[in-house]
Structure formats: structure tokens, C-alpha cells
Amino acid sequence: MTPARDAIVATAGESIARGSKSFAAASRLFDRATRERTWLLYAWCRACDDLADGQDHGHAMATIADPAERLEAIRERTAAALEGRWVGDPAFDALRIVVAETVMPHGLVRDVVEGFALDAAGWAPATEADLMRYCYHVAGAVGCMMAVVMGIAPTDEERLDRACELGIAFQLANIARDIGEDAAAGRCYLPADWLAEAGIARDAVMADRTALAGLAQRLTGRAGEYEARARLGAAALPFRSAWAVLAAAGIYGDIARRVEALGESAWDTRVTVPAGAKLLWIARAFGQAWGRKRRAPDPSFATPIWSRPRQPKSESFS
């Protein structure tokens, strides 16, 4: 028997509550339909990430012995969901539902899967442009998908650029926070040319924390730039969606800001945002959302810092 939508939504709600307290808090600000679709999308992203990294809701990363097989499982289940078939896995059936209920371009979904393919291949960035490409696949494309969930047309490239930039800001914060955890799992997302400039060996990134803190500051500085640009996209959103997006931007932006403030000690313990700070951002975002349409746009922000891949017009509504 195929599970009812309500049951899959409930499971997705449990997933976001376990996997990201920051996103869970912000998601509560959406109207019900958008909130549920956000949970459904998150559940798919979380399940793919856990399957690829051997984690449980983003915790306890492990070294994977069969990355190719896991990637193939992600591809097969995602393809089934895009075809509208019942998958039998709540997270992938969550994707099936959210795609069916929106005009979600299938190309965006496939772009996210390609991010897992990069990790499965043991890929590492050589340059900042490589890093941005990775951030697009694992987070920027998700930002675009969230924009569609919130009602932005898949053909509205400028609004999708803003959503993509917020996803990239989140990912850069993640990378800065998780440098130590990634190193323990044999991964490093710092560009090779940055490492060379700092005199840091890729296989020993934690050996020189002074130099590493400088590179983390470069990451958090980039995250701040992308967050600032992404905030302008809130003007195009309904009030409650803008409120949720601006709250998430502030809460997750605090991760980058805390990593930067901690310097060499940023990786002693996992950086988190206290509950009180989250509530403060939710309150602050209310005012920002209320006045979102009164802020004059900066014409220079019409051009992205980094140009994301455009979806083929033939796939815009496939």
C-alpha cells in the first residue's frame, strides 16, 4: 500500500528536526503548503547526503567503501521519483511529491545528484572556480529548487541567481565549519591554489591552524558576500517566505561569523548557533521581511559573482 502524503510529510518533518535545527526553525515560518514542501525537499537532500557519506541525519561521517554503488542507488531512486513512480523509500517519495506539486525543473534535481558524483569520485577543487562549481551542485541548485517551491518561476533567472547565492553561502559556511571533520574523513574542499599560497599540505590541513584560520576567513568572507546578495531576492517573495528565508540567512550566516571569530579554535568543537540567537534572528527577520520592498536594489547585484549553469529551456518544466 502506498503511504499517504501526510505520512510522508510527517516523516520529512522528523528528518529536518533531526538533521538541522537551524533549517527546522526557519521552516516553521512558511505557510503550511510551502513548509510541507520544504520538509519534503529537505528529506530527499538529507537522505542522499546520508547515503553518500554513511551518516545518520548529517552526523558521524564515515569512510565509505562503496561510493559508486551508493551513487548508483541515489541515481536510480531519484530517477524513479522524477518519473512519478512510487519508490518505497519515504525520502525519495518525498521528492516525487514535491516535483509533482510544483513546476520543478528536473535538471535542477540532476544537478544536485552530480554533486554527490563529485564526492564519489574523490574530487577536490584546484581553484576557487572549482569550489564554486561544487557549491552550486550540492547547495546552490538546492537554493534554486527552494525558490521554485516558494513560487518563483523556473524562467526567472535573476531570482534563481539570488536563491543560488544563498545556497552557496550556506555551503561555504559548512565547509569552513567542517574542515576538521572533513579532514578526519580524508576530504578537503579548500582549493589547491589557496592551500599552496598558505603553505598547507592537503593531507595535513590541521597541522598549521594559524594558516588554516586565514583560509577559513577567506571562506567566511565569501559566504558573507553571497549572503548579502541573496538577501535582495527576498523582495520577490511573499511575506512569510521572505521571513523564513531571511531568518535562515541570518541563522546560518552566524555559523560563518562564529567560525571567523573563533579563529584557530574554530574546530575544537562543532560550531552551532544557540537557541537564543536563532530566536533573535527570527524576530529580526520579521522586520526585514516587512520592509523588504522598500529597499532599493543595488544594480551591481544583477550580475552574479559566479555564473551558475542555466537550465535548458526544453527542461524548464519537465
FENVENZI-V977950 format. One record per residue. N is the residue number from 1. SS is DSSP state (H for helix, E for strand, L for the rest). PHI is phi in whole degrees, -180 to 180 (999 if undefined). NEAR is the number of other ideal C-beta (glycine too) atoms within 8 Angstrom. Layout:
n=<N/N>
ss=<SS/SS>
phi=<PHI/PHI>
near=<NEAR/NEAR>
//
This chain:
n=<1/2/3/4/5/6/7/8/9/10/11/12/13/14/15/16/17/18/19/20/21/22/23/24/25/26/27/28/29/30/31/32/33/34/35/36/37/38/39/40/41/42/43/44/45/46/47/48/49/50/51/52/53/54/55/56/57/58/59/60/61/62/63/64/65/66/67/68/69/70/71/72/73/74/75/76/77/78/79/80/81/82/83/84/85/86/87/88/89/90/91/92/93/94/95/96/97/98/99/100/101/102/103/104/105/106/107/108/109/110/111/112/113/114/115/116/117/118/119/120/121/122/123/124/125/126/127/128/129/130/131/132/133/134/135/136/137/138/139/140/141/142/143/144/145/146/147/148/149/150/151/152/153/154/155/156/157/158/159/160/161/162/163/164/165/166/167/168/169/170/171/172/173/174/175/176/177/178/179/180/181/182/183/184/185/186/187/188/189/190/191/192/193/194/195/196/197/198/199/200/201/202/203/204/205/206/207/208/209/210/211/212/213/214/215/216/217/218/219/220/221/222/223/224/225/226/227/228/229/230/231/232/233/234/235/236/237/238/239/240/241/242/243/244/245/246/247/248/249/250/251/252/253/254/255/256/257/258/259/260/261/262/263/264/265/266/267/268/269/270/271/272/273/274/275/276/277/278/279/280/281/282/283/284/285/286/287/288/289/290/291/292/293/294/295/296/297/298/299/300/301/302/303/304/305/306/307/308/309/310/311/312/313/314/315/316/317/318>
ss=<L/L/L/L/H/H/H/H/H/H/H/H/H/H/H/H/H/H/H/L/H/H/H/H/H/H/H/L/L/L/L/H/H/H/H/H/H/H/H/H/H/H/H/H/H/H/H/H/H/H/H/H/H/L/L/E/L/L/E/L/L/L/L/L/L/L/H/H/H/H/H/H/H/H/H/H/H/H/H/H/H/H/L/L/L/L/L/L/L/H/H/H/H/H/H/H/H/H/H/H/H/L/L/L/L/H/H/H/H/H/H/H/H/H/H/H/H/H/H/H/L/L/L/L/L/L/L/H/H/H/H/H/H/H/H/H/H/H/H/H/H/H/H/H/H/H/H/H/H/L/L/L/L/L/L/L/H/H/H/H/H/H/H/H/H/H/H/H/H/H/H/H/H/H/H/H/H/L/H/H/H/H/H/H/L/L/L/L/L/L/L/H/H/H/H/H/H/H/L/L/L/H/H/H/L/L/L/L/H/H/H/H/H/H/H/H/H/H/H/H/H/H/H/H/H/H/H/H/H/H/H/H/H/H/H/H/L/L/H/H/H/H/H/H/H/H/H/H/H/H/H/H/H/H/H/H/H/H/H/H/H/H/H/H/H/L/L/L/L/L/L/L/L/L/H/H/H/H/H/H/H/H/H/H/H/H/H/H/H/H/L/H/H/H/L/L/L/L/H/H/H/H/L/L/L/L/L/L/L/L/L/L/H/H/H/L/L/L>
phi=<999/-71/-61/-69/-55/-58/-68/-69/-63/-62/-64/-65/-63/-66/-64/-70/-65/-82/-88/-154/-66/-67/-68/-62/-63/-66/-64/-66/-85/-70/-65/-58/-63/-68/-60/-64/-68/-63/-62/-63/-65/-60/-59/-66/-59/-65/-65/-63/-63/-64/-65/-69/-105/67/-105/-122/55/84/-113/59/-61/-129/-74/-99/-87/-130/-61/-66/-66/-67/-62/-64/-63/-61/-63/-64/-69/-66/-61/-62/-64/-66/-81/82/-90/-69/-92/90/-121/-53/-69/-80/-69/-63/-63/-55/-69/-68/-68/-67/-91/-128/-101/-66/-65/-63/-62/-66/-61/-65/-63/-65/-61/-65/-66/-68/-65/-61/-66/-63/-86/70/-66/-143/-75/-91/-135/-63/-62/-63/-61/-64/-62/-63/-60/-60/-64/-93/-145/-62/-65/-65/-59/-63/-62/-65/-61/-64/-58/-85/103/-74/-67/-61/-94/-86/-62/-65/-69/-66/-60/-64/-66/-61/-64/-68/-60/-65/-59/-61/-68/-62/-64/-59/-62/-62/-67/-100/-55/-67/-64/-65/-61/-65/-95/81/-118/-152/-104/-77/-59/-59/-70/-64/-60/-64/-62/-88/72/-109/-82/-59/-89/-148/-67/-87/-71/-125/-70/-64/-67/-64/-61/-66/-70/-62/-65/-63/-64/-69/-64/-63/-59/-64/-63/-68/-63/-61/-68/-64/-60/-66/-67/-64/-61/-89/-102/-59/-52/-68/-68/-62/-59/-64/-65/-69/-65/-62/-61/-69/-64/-73/-61/-63/-62/-62/-66/-72/-60/-63/-67/-77/59/-66/-95/-62/-111/-68/-139/-67/-72/-132/-108/-59/-57/-62/-68/-64/-63/-63/-68/-62/-68/-64/-66/-58/-67/-64/-68/-63/-102/-62/-85/-91/-83/-69/-69/-89/-57/-68/-80/-68/-100/-63/-64/-132/-84/-75/-63/-88/-78/-57/-58/-69/-104/-54/-125/-82>
near=<2/4/8/6/7/6/9/14/12/8/12/16/9/8/15/16/8/6/10/9/7/12/11/10/11/13/13/8/10/12/8/6/6/14/11/10/12/13/15/15/15/15/16/15/10/15/12/14/11/12/9/14/11/8/11/6/9/9/6/5/10/8/6/9/4/6/12/7/7/12/12/8/9/13/9/8/11/15/8/11/15/11/6/7/7/6/10/4/8/11/14/14/14/17/16/15/11/14/13/7/6/9/8/12/13/10/10/13/14/9/12/15/12/9/13/14/9/10/12/11/7/6/7/9/13/7/9/9/7/10/13/10/9/13/14/16/13/12/14/15/16/12/16/14/13/12/14/15/13/12/8/12/7/12/5/10/7/7/12/13/11/14/15/15/17/17/17/16/17/12/12/15/16/10/14/16/12/8/16/8/10/12/11/7/10/5/8/11/9/15/11/11/9/11/14/7/6/11/6/13/7/10/5/7/13/9/6/8/8/7/10/14/11/9/13/13/9/9/15/15/9/9/15/12/9/14/14/7/12/14/11/11/15/12/10/8/13/8/8/11/13/14/13/15/14/14/16/12/14/11/15/13/13/11/16/18/10/11/15/13/6/10/7/8/6/15/8/5/3/5/9/5/10/6/5/6/10/14/8/8/12/13/8/10/15/9/8/12/13/7/8/12/5/4/8/3/8/6/5/5/8/6/4/9/6/8/3/12/5/5/10/7/5/5/10/11/6/7>
//
